[in-house]
């Protein structure tokens, strides 16, 4: 299972309130640059926890890039799959 930037954008639009026209494929774009705030980050964390059992690190939520968030999800998914193999 792989979590793509497109998957992340879909979650941000459908669950966190990102305007559809603000979607991006740029992995260097930060959460804050998308116009999202720390409350939106908490909503994203909650959604990822519920769907995938994954907790994002939150020491610098608005400075995390889209690529870093997707990478963190994929890393944890791979770890979880390895634990269940």
C-alpha positions in Angstrom: 0.0 0.0 0.0 1.3 3.4 -0.9 0.1 6.8 0.2 0.6 9.4 -2.6 0.6 13.2 -2.6 -2.7 12.9 -4.5 -4.1 10.8 -1.6 -3.0 13.5 0.8 -4.5 16.3 -1.2 -7.8 14.4 -1.4 -7.8 14.1 2.5 -7.0 17.8 2.8 -9.8 18.9 0.5 -12.5 16.5 1.8 -11.7 16.4 5.5 -9.6 19.5 6.4 -11.0 22.2 4.3 -8.4 22.9 1.7 -10.0 24.6 -1.3 -9.9 22.3 -4.3 -8.1 24.9 -6.4 -5.3 24.9 -3.8 -4.4 21.3 -4.5 -0.7 20.8 -5.5 1.6 18.0 -6.6 4.6 20.0 -5.4 6.3 17.9 -2.6 8.2 21.0 -1.4 5.0 23.0 -0.6 4.6 23.3 3.1 1.4 22.8 5.1 1.4 26.5 6.0 2.1 27.6 2.4 -1.2 25.9 1.5 -2.9 28.3 3.8 -3.7 25.7 6.4 -3.2 26.2 10.1 -2.4 24.1 13.2 -6.0 23.2 13.7 -6.1 21.8 10.1 -3.0 19.8 10.9 -4.7 18.4 14.0 -7.7 17.4 11.8 -5.3 15.7 9.4 -3.6 13.9 12.2 -6.9 12.7 13.5 -8.0 11.5 10.0 -4.7 9.6 9.4 -4.9 8.0 12.9 -8.5 6.9 12.2 -7.9 5.6 8.6 -4.3 4.2 8.9 -3.5 4.0 12.6 -0.7 6.5 12.0 0.4 9.5 14.1 2.3 12.3 12.4 5.1 14.0 14.2 3.8 17.5 15.2 6.9 19.4 16.4 6.7 21.8 13.4 3.3 21.2 11.7 3.1 24.3 9.4 6.7 23.8 8.2 6.3 20.2 7.1 6.2 19.8 3.4 3.6 17.8 1.5 6.4 15.3 0.5 7.5 14.9 4.2 3.9 14.2 5.3 3.3 11.7 2.5 6.7 10.1 3.2 6.0 9.8 7.0 2.7 8.1 6.2 4.4 5.7 3.8 7.2 4.9 6.2 4.7 4.0 8.9 2.5 2.0 6.6 5.6 0.0 5.5 6.6 -0.5 9.1 3.1 -1.7 10.0 3.0 -4.0 7.0 6.3 -5.5 8.0 5.1 -6.1 11.5 2.1 -8.0 10.2 3.9 -10.0 7.6 
